[in-house]
Amino acid sequence: MIRVAVSGAGQMGRLVLDTVEAQADMQAVGVLEPMGAADPEHRLTSGTVLGVHADPGTLFEVARPDVVVDFTNAAFTPALVDAALEHGVRLVIGTSGVGAEVIERLRRGCAEAGRGSVYAANFAIGSVLQMYMATIAARYFDSAEIIELHHDRKVDSPSGTSLATARLMRDARGSDFVTNTPSLEHLEGARGASWGGVPIHSVRLPGFVASQEVIFGGTGQTLTLRHDSTGRDSFMPGVVLAIREVMQRDHLVVGLEGLVGLG
């Protein structure tokens, strides 16, 4: 049995816990709530009661997880990374906006310990396929833009997925994309933020979960790649895959594509 703790008791965290509990080879063993929780216990849909802790070190000592899954806030992830490396716990991180220096610290720690972890901007298999196809198209088009659409409670913009997509596209192309620069801008920022010549536009509205369009433009043609997550359950197959695979790895894997044969 893989013993799994979850960092974050919000909607994603609760869904991960119930998903883990439904797997024959996994057991949910504890919850980390960095902001603190009014209730020291969390009851799963199955009826199982788990302890809730505010300090990662305490959680690891009490619950003894093999893996901790993190869907919280980038402000809390660095402390979780340090505690996990200290206690020998493998990490599966889906938190958006984690800094490059934190990822590098995790990479070094995993290499030194010979212990696996996974960091992915998106755990939806369809999103991973979209990013992969975008890197192929990037070699054949000079111009591209990204529109990412999320629920109105998302705290960061642009999304980690859109940034990862733009970086992969720019790397595949080998140079910046050609971007229209308006000579007259009626509202500052109307062309969006930009990475590697790819404008990124962030939409935040009730009703969305997570969607992304990558639009390529060329002479007489456009190519649009779109992925929609209509529910948070779209991320669960990727999370389950990462939990199982991380037990077999001895290093940090960045991106789910490395676990599904695309990278």
Sequence and secondary structure as in RCSB ss.txt:
>XXXX:A:sequence
MIRVAVSGAGQMGRLVLDTVEAQADMQAVGVLEPMGAADPEHRLTSGTVLGVHADPGTLFEVARPDVVVDFTNAA
FTPALVDAALEHGVRLVIGTSGVGAEVIERLRRGCAEAGRGSVYAANFAIGSVLQMYMATIAARYFDSAEIIELH
HDRKVDSPSGTSLATARLMRDARGSDFVTNTPSLEHLEGARGASWGGVPIHSVRLPGFVASQEVIFGGTGQTLTL
RHDSTGRDSFMPGVVLAIREVMQRDHLVVGLEGLVGLG
>XXXX:A:secstr
 EEEEEE  SHHHHHHHHHHHTSTTEEEEEEE TT  SSSEEE TTS EEEEESSHHHHHHHH  SEEEE S TT
THHHHHHHHHHHT EEEE  TT  HHHHHHHHHHHHHHT  EEE S   HHHHHHHHHHHHHTTT SEEEEEEEE
 TT  SSS HHHHHHHHHHHHHHTS       S  SSTTTT EEETTEEEEEEE TT SEEEEEEEEETTEEEEE
EEEE SGGGGHHHHHHHHHHHTT SSEEESGGGGTT  
